[in-house]
Amino acid sequence: MKKLIILISMYIALNANTVYKSHMDKKVFLGASPTSYTINLSTIYYYEGYKDFIKELNTDKDVFVFEYGDNKKNLVAKVLFGVFVSYKDALKAVNKLPERLRNNKPYINKIGKFQELYKTYHNKKSTIKYPVPKKDIKKMIAQKKKEEKKLEKKGEFEEEYIDENTNIKSTNFIKSLKYVVETSSVILEQDELVKVAKSEINIAMSNFLPKLDYSQSTSDISNAFDSTGSTLQTDAKSKDITASWNIFNGMKDYYSYQAKNIQFRSVILTRQDIVDTYILDFISAFAEVLKQKEIYDLGTRDIQAYEKYMIKKKLQKKYGMTSMSKTSAIDKKYITAQIKYLENNDKKYMDSIFELQKFIKVNKDTNLGKDFQKIKVNASLFNIKDISNITLAKHPKILKARNEIKLAQTNVKQEYNKYSPTLALTAKKSEAIATYTDREEETHDTTIKFETKINLYNGGKDYYTIKKNKNTQKQKQIDYETVKKKALYNVKSNLYTYQIFEKKLMLVKQLLISADQAYVSAEFDYSYAKVDEDALLGAMESLYSAEKQNIDLRYDIINAKYKLLFEMGVLQDTLKELVKNKK
């Protein structure tokens, strides 16, 4: 890869029959027609693995990524561009961009401004021309819209072009999870807090390095004479360069640096806990939509079965084959079933969709795919012998509580070191020029100073601070034990709940088989007048209840698995492995 990576772009000459492919300098974005507009939106990243980053993102036809800067390593520019027929269309496209991209101040330029540069590049030998059939602007825009719709049908998230008011038509669990992790403001905020904590470490590290100060002053002077009282001084100039270095300060800087590292670790663990919670909420919302969709479809089939039966009853009533009281009783049951359907099926299904909309843009018609039910979590993680050890080693709250003990211990050591002597070196070079009416006087001074200081007594402040920090350390140890007990209780309780669900599901499956057989038998017996309507409808309701229990338990088990992974502190690790295996 060259130092300056060539940016290759394609622009369509909207008023001609040629497509130009030009090899352009990375900072040049050429236009194709004076009647069209282009958007260039650049975002600069600091990315250590920038070569892989470039390779990954250059697969997108509307996004180019290239190395930024002549001698700056790991700086990457991500450029989003598009060509539009009018200024209004271009402006609408900008307004549809996510807010975090709009905040990077996108700018819209009329392509006509670049015509001279455009012609220069297109006259070069490096420019390749591709003859194409003539197309008018409307047809080209319509074709572009068709291509975008095809991408949406595949369920692909292209975050730069997602309209916040438009729902996606198709996706699946893995793609939705990636999208949530990459775009969630909750997670992005935690990432920024991690960067702040990292900066605190760098600030603490700077205390080990020498300091250099420079000062300069110039002053106009009036009514000032020299020592003889005869020559008037007109101005004075001075320059000072001071270098200082704390050679030794009782390891105060070391413990300060160590404390910032411990705090950084706590921020990382806090981020893990918050992200785990957010992802678990997303998984629960995603599973709830799928569960309510199945229950909604089940309820629809149940209502259809009632309607089919009601048609038969109306015919019987018409020809006097049944009594009015029985017909009224059946009507009442049918209306009750419809009310139940609206309250327990339709409403709950829509409520679950509204909850999922907090994470991704979906609606009732969005296809969520079938990969969620097929995902298999490694059952060996739920071994009762290992689950406590995994929790103690991985749970972010336990690790953070343990980390807080280390921080309290470091604070105690830092206070003790205030009694240690300190040694500082200061070197100063000064230059002063005094200007008189008849001459200039110049003086130079160089000073090197070693300064030693020891804290003998400050009214007991250090003693009480140490005492306070020791009490804080004891409190953190108690807090650690409390957090550990609570985490182990939660993980064992959730494991027991998961095991109960598994056993209950086996029984419900047997119940479902029995209910299905009972309904088939009741339907057969009813056709030969061996049982009445109540028996048939009772069998129908029992079958519906068994099927609903089966659906509820299947998703209860899925939620219990992910909740157990969350309580163990391995949710993100497990999901990363699942995503990796799905590639």
ZAMARGU-4260 file (C-alpha; in steps of 0.2 Angstrom, whole numbers, plus 5000, padded with zeros to 4 digits):
<rodrens>
0) 5000/5000/5000 | 5007/5017/4995 | 5009/5031/5007 | 4996/5041/4997 | 4982/5029/4992
5) 4974/5032/4975 | 4955/5035/4977 | 4945/5027/4962 | 4928/5034/4960 | 4915/5032/4946
10) 4904/5047/4941 | 4890/5046/4928 | 4889/5060/4915 | 4871/5063/4916 | 4869/5073/4900
15) 4881/5061/4889 | 4882/5043/4884 | 4898/5039/4893 | 4903/5033/4910 | 4920/5040/4916
20) 4931/5030/4928 | 4945/5042/4934 | 4961/5039/4944 | 4960/5054/4955 | 4970/5061/4970
25) 4963/5057/4987 | 4958/5075/4990 | 4949/5078/4973 | 4931/5075/4971 | 4926/5078/4953
30) 4909/5082/4946 | 4900/5075/4931 | 4887/5088/4926 | 4883/5107/4929 | 4865/5102/4932
35) 4868/5089/4946 | 4875/5090/4964 | 4886/5079/4974 | 4888/5076/4992 | 4905/5073/5000
40) 4905/5068/5019 | 4921/5064/5027 | 4924/5056/5044 | 4942/5055/5051 | 4945/5039/5061
45) 4960/5034/5072 | 4961/5016/5069 | 4976/5005/5073 | 4972/4991/5061 | 4968/5003/5047
50) 4973/4992/5033 | 4960/4979/5037 | 4948/4993/5041 | 4951/5000/5023 | 4949/4983/5015
55) 4933/4979/5025 | 4924/4995/5021 | 4929/4997/5003 | 4917/4984/4998 | 4903/4997/4999
60) 4899/5005/4982 | 4895/5021/4989 | 4908/5023/5003 | 4927/5024/5000 | 4940/5023/5014
65) 4958/5029/5012 | 4973/5033/5022 | 4973/5051/5027 | 4988/5062/5028 | 5005/5061/5021
70) 5015/5056/5036 | 5001/5052/5048 | 4999/5033/5053 | 4983/5025/5058 | 4972/5040/5052
75) 4958/5035/5040 | 4945/5045/5031 | 4929/5037/5027 | 4920/5047/5013 | 4902/5045/5009
80) 4896/5052/4992 | 4881/5052/4981 | 4875/5061/4965 | 4858/5070/4964 | 4848/5079/4951
85) 4844/5094/4961 | 4849/5103/4976 | 4833/5099/4985 | 4836/5080/4982 | 4854/5082/4989
90) 4848/5091/5004 | 4835/5078/5008 | 4848/5065/5007 | 4859/5074/5020 | 4844/5076/5031
95) 4840/5058/5031 | 4858/5054/5037 | 4860/5048/5055 | 4862/5063/5067 | 4880/5058/5072
100) 4885/5059/5053 | 4876/5076/5051 | 4886/5083/5065 | 4902/5081/5055 | 4896/5096/5045
105) 4892/5088/5027 | 4894/5101/5013 | 4885/5101/4997 | 4895/5108/4982 | 4888/5111/4964
110) 4897/5101/4952 | 4899/5115/4940 | 4912/5123/4951 | 4924/5108/4947 | 4921/5108/4928
115) 4939/5115/4923 | 4947/5102/4934 | 4935/5089/4928 | 4940/5092/4910 | 4958/5091/4914
120) 4957/5074/4922 | 4946/5067/4909 | 4958/5073/4896 | 4972/5062/4904 | 4977/5045/4897
125) 4973/5037/4914 | 4954/5041/4911 | 4945/5026/4905 | 4928/5029/4895 | 4914/5016/4895
130) 4901/5019/4881 | 4884/5015/4888 | 4866/5017/4881 | 4859/5035/4883 | 4848/5036/4898
135) 4838/5051/4904 | 4840/5057/4922 | 4823/5050/4928 | 4826/5033/4922 | 4844/5033/4931
140) 4836/5039/4947 | 4822/5026/4946 | 4835/5012/4943 | 4845/5017/4958 | 4830/5016/4969
145) 4826/4999/4962 | 4844/4993/4967 | 4842/5001/4985 | 4825/4991/4987 | 4834/4975/4982
150) 4846/4978/4996 | 4832/4981/5008 | 4824/4965/5003 | 4840/4955/5008 | 4839/4963/5025
155) 4855/4973/5024 | 4858/4987/5035 | 4867/5002/5027 | 4867/5014/5042 | 4873/5029/5032
160) 4857/5028/5021 | 4844/5023/5034 | 4829/5035/5035 | 4824/5037/5053 | 4806/5037/5048
165) 4807/5021/5037 | 4805/5004/5043 | 4816/4990/5036 | 4807/4976/5027 | 4818/4961/5031
170) 4832/4957/5043 | 4838/4944/5055 | 4844/4942/5073 | 4863/4942/5069 | 4862/4958/5057
175) 4850/4967/5070 | 4862/4963/5084 | 4877/4970/5074 | 4867/4986/5070 | 4862/4989/5088
180) 4880/4987/5094 | 4887/4998/5081 | 4874/5012/5082 | 4867/5012/5099 | 4869/5029/5108
185) 4871/5020/5125 | 4886/5009/5119 | 4894/5024/5109 | 4893/5034/5125 | 4902/5021/5135
190) 4915/5020/5122 | 4918/5039/5124 | 4920/5036/5143 | 4933/5023/5140 | 4943/5035/5129
195) 4941/5048/5143 | 4948/5036/5156 | 4962/5032/5144 | 4967/5050/5142 | 4967/5051/5161
200) 4981/5038/5161 | 4991/5048/5148 | 4989/5063/5159 | 4996/5054/5174 | 5010/5047/5164
205) 5016/5065/5159 | 5020/5068/5177 | 5036/5057/5175 | 5042/5068/5161 | 5052/5085/5163
210) 5043/5101/5160 | 5049/5116/5149 | 5042/5134/5150 | 5046/5149/5140 | 5041/5167/5144
215) 5045/5183/5136 | 5041/5201/5140 | 5043/5218/5133 | 5039/5235/5141 | 5040/5253/5136
220) 5047/5264/5150 | 5046/5283/5153 | 5053/5294/5166 | 5066/5281/5171 | 5085/5285/5172
225) 5101/5275/5174 | 5111/5275/5190 | 5120/5291/5186 | 5103/5299/5183 | 5108/5306/5166
230) 5102/5294/5153 | 5084/5290/5150 | 5079/5272/5148 | 5066/5269/5134 | 5061/5250/5135
235) 5066/5233/5143 | 5065/5216/5136 | 5067/5199/5145 | 5067/5180/5140 | 5066/5166/5152
240) 5068/5147/5148 | 5064/5136/5163 | 5066/5117/5164 | 5060/5107/5179 | 5059/5089/5183
245) 5053/5080/5199 | 5067/5067/5201 | 5059/5059/5216 | 5043/5063/5226 | 5040/5047/5236
250) 5032/5037/5222 | 5017/5049/5223 | 5017/5050/5203 | 5019/5031/5202 | 5004/5028/5213
255) 4994/5041/5204 | 4997/5033/5188 | 4993/5016/5195 | 4976/5023/5202 | 4972/5029/5185
260) 4975/5012/5177 | 4964/5004/5190 | 4950/5017/5187 | 4952/5013/5168 | 4949/4995/5172
265) 4933/4999/5182 | 4927/5010/5167 | 4929/4995/5156 | 4920/4984/5167 | 4906/4997/5169
270) 4905/4997/5150 | 4903/4979/5149 | 4889/4978/5162 | 4880/4992/5154 | 4882/4985/5136
275) 4877/4967/5143 | 4861/4974/5150 | 4857/4984/5134 | 4860/4969/5123 | 4850/4958/5135
280) 4836/4970/5133 | 4837/4969/5114 | 4837/4950/5114 | 4822/4950/5126 | 4813/4962/5114
285) 4817/4953/5099 | 4812/4936/5106 | 4796/4944/5112 | 4791/4950/5095 | 4794/4932/5088
290) 4784/4924/5102 | 4769/4936/5101 | 4769/4933/5082 | 4767/4915/5084 | 4754/4918/5097
295) 4746/4930/5086 | 4745/4917/5072 | 4739/4904/5083 | 4725/4916/5089 | 4721/4919/5071
300) 4719/4901/5067 | 4708/4899/5083 | 4696/4913/5078 | 4695/4905/5060 | 4691/4888/5068
305) 4677/4897/5078 | 4671/4906/5062 | 4670/4889/5053 | 4660/4882/5067 | 4649/4897/5068
310) 4644/4895/5049 | 4638/4878/5053 | 4628/4883/5068 | 4619/4897/5058 | 4614/4884/5045
315) 4608/4873/5059 | 4598/4887/5067 | 4591/4892/5050 | 4583/4875/5047 | 4578/4872/5065
320) 4591/4859/5069 | 4597/4868/5086 | 4589/4878/5099 | 4590/4897/5101 | 4598/4896/5118
325) 4612/4885/5112 | 4615/4897/5097 | 4616/4912/5109 | 4628/4903/5120 | 4639/4899/5106
330) 4638/4917/5100 | 4643/4923/5117 | 4658/4911/5117 | 4663/4917/5100 | 4662/4936/5105
335) 4672/4932/5120 | 4686/4923/5110 | 4687/4939/5098 | 4689/4950/5113 | 4702/4939/5120
340) 4711/4939/5104 | 4711/4958/5103 | 4717/4960/5121 | 4729/4945/5122 | 4735/4943/5104
345) 4734/4958/5094 | 4738/4971/5107 | 4752/4961/5115 | 4760/4958/5097 | 4759/4977/5094
350) 4766/4981/5111 | 4781/4970/5108 | 4784/4978/5091 | 4784/4995/5099 | 4797/4989/5112
355) 4808/4982/5098 | 4807/4999/5089 | 4818/5006/5103 | 4832/4996/5095 | 4829/4994/5077
360) 4816/5001/5064 | 4803/4987/5062 | 4784/4986/5060 | 4771/4973/5059 | 4776/4968/5041
365) 4795/4966/5045 | 4802/4949/5042 | 4814/4945/5056 | 4821/4929/5049 | 4822/4912/5056
370) 4840/4912/5063 | 4836/4917/5081 | 4827/4900/5085 | 4841/4890/5076 | 4855/4898/5087
375) 4862/4885/5099 | 4870/4890/5115 | 4884/4878/5121 | 4875/4868/5135 | 4892/4864/5143
380) 4892/4882/5150 | 4878/4878/5162 | 4887/4864/5171 | 4883/4866/5189 | 4901/4862/5194
385) 4909/4876/5184 | 4895/4889/5183 | 4901/4897/5200 | 4919/4898/5195 | 4915/4906/5178
390) 4904/4919/5187 | 4918/4923/5199 | 4930/4925/5185 | 4919/4934/5172 | 4905/4944/5180
395) 4909/4962/5178 | 4901/4968/5194 | 4912/4956/5204 | 4927/4961/5195 | 4924/4979/5197
400) 4921/4977/5216 | 4937/4968/5217 | 4945/4982/5207 | 4938/4995/5219 | 4948/4986/5233
405) 4964/4988/5224 | 4960/5006/5221 | 4957/5009/5239 | 4973/5000/5244 | 4983/5011/5231
410) 4975/5027/5239 | 4981/5022/5256 | 4999/5019/5249 | 4998/5036/5240 | 4994/5045/5257
415) 5008/5036/5266 | 5020/5043/5253 | 5016/5061/5257 | 5028/5058/5272 | 5042/5054/5260
420) 5055/5068/5255 | 5054/5075/5237 | 5068/5080/5226 | 5066/5092/5211 | 5078/5099/5199
425) 5075/5116/5191 | 5086/5125/5178 | 5083/5142/5172 | 5091/5153/5159 | 5087/5172/5158
430) 5091/5185/5146 | 5087/5204/5149 | 5090/5219/5138 | 5088/5237/5144 | 5088/5250/5131
435) 5093/5268/5135 | 5094/5283/5124 | 5113/5281/5121 | 5116/5262/5123 | 5109/5244/5127
440) 5114/5234/5142 | 5112/5215/5141 | 5113/5203/5155 | 5113/5184/5155 | 5109/5172/5170
445) 5109/5153/5172 | 5102/5145/5187 | 5102/5127/5192 | 5093/5122/5208 | 5090/5106/5217
450) 5075/5108/5229 | 5072/5095/5243 | 5056/5096/5253 | 5048/5085/5267 | 5031/5086/5275
455) 5034/5086/5294 | 5017/5091/5301 | 5001/5098/5293 | 4989/5098/5308 | 4985/5079/5307
460) 4977/5081/5289 | 4987/5066/5282 | 4984/5055/5297 | 4965/5057/5296 | 4966/5055/5277
465) 4975/5039/5279 | 4962/5033/5292 | 4948/5038/5280 | 4956/5028/5266 | 4958/5013/5277
470) 4940/5013/5282 | 4935/5015/5263 | 4946/5000/5260 | 4936/4989/5273 | 4920/4996/5265
475) 4925/4990/5248 | 4930/4973/5254 | 4912/4971/5262 | 4904/4978/5246 | 4914/4965/5236
480) 4907/4950/5247 | 4890/4957/5245 | 4891/4959/5226 | 4899/4941/5225 | 4885/4933/5236
485) 4872/4942/5226 | 4879/4937/5209 | 4881/4919/5214 | 4863/4918/5220 | 4857/4926/5204
490) 4866/4913/5193 | 4861/4898/5203 | 4843/4904/5204 | 4843/4907/5185 | 4850/4890/5182
495) 4837/4882/5192 | 4823/4892/5183 | 4831/4886/5166 | 4831/4868/5172 | 4813/4869/5178
500) 4808/4877/5161 | 4816/4862/5152 | 4807/4849/5162 | 4791/4859/5161 | 4792/4860/5142
505) 4793/4841/5141 | 4777/4839/5150 | 4768/4852/5140 | 4773/4843/5124 | 4765/4828/5131
510) 4750/4839/5135 | 4749/4846/5118 | 4749/4828/5110 | 4735/4824/5122 | 4725/4840/5118
515) 4727/4837/5100 | 4721/4819/5101 | 4706/4825/5112 | 4701/4838/5099 | 4702/4826/5084
520) 4691/4814/5094 | 4679/4827/5100 | 4677/4833/5082 | 4674/4815/5076 | 4661/4812/5090
525) 4652/4828/5087 | 4650/4824/5068 | 4641/4809/5074 | 4631/4818/5088 | 4640/4809/5102
530) 4645/4825/5111 | 4638/4842/5111 | 4645/4859/5106 | 4652/4863/5123 | 4663/4847/5123
535) 4669/4852/5105 | 4673/4870/5110 | 4681/4864/5126 | 4693/4853/5117 | 4697/4867/5105
540) 4701/4879/5119 | 4711/4866/5128 | 4721/4863/5112 | 4724/4882/5110 | 4729/4883/5128
545) 4742/4869/5126 | 4749/4876/5110 | 4751/4893/5118 | 4760/4886/5133 | 4771/4877/5121
550) 4776/4893/5113 | 4778/4903/5129 | 4789/4889/5137 | 4800/4888/5121 | 4804/4907/5122
555) 4805/4906/5141 | 4819/4894/5139 | 4828/4905/5126 | 4827/4920/5137 | 4832/4910/5152
560) 4848/4905/5143 | 4853/4922/5138 | 4849/4929/5156 | 4860/4915/5163 | 4874/4920/5151
565) 4871/4938/5157 | 4872/4933/5175 | 4888/4923/5172 | 4896/4938/5163 | 4899/4929/5147
570) 4885/4936/5136 | 4896/4946/5125 | 4909/4932/5123 | 4896/4920/5118 | 4887/4931/5106
575) 4904/4935/5097 | 4907/4917/5095 | 4889/4914/5088 | 4891/4928/5076 | 4909/4921/5071
580) 4901/4904/5068 | 4887/4911/5057 | 4899/4920/5045
</rodrens>
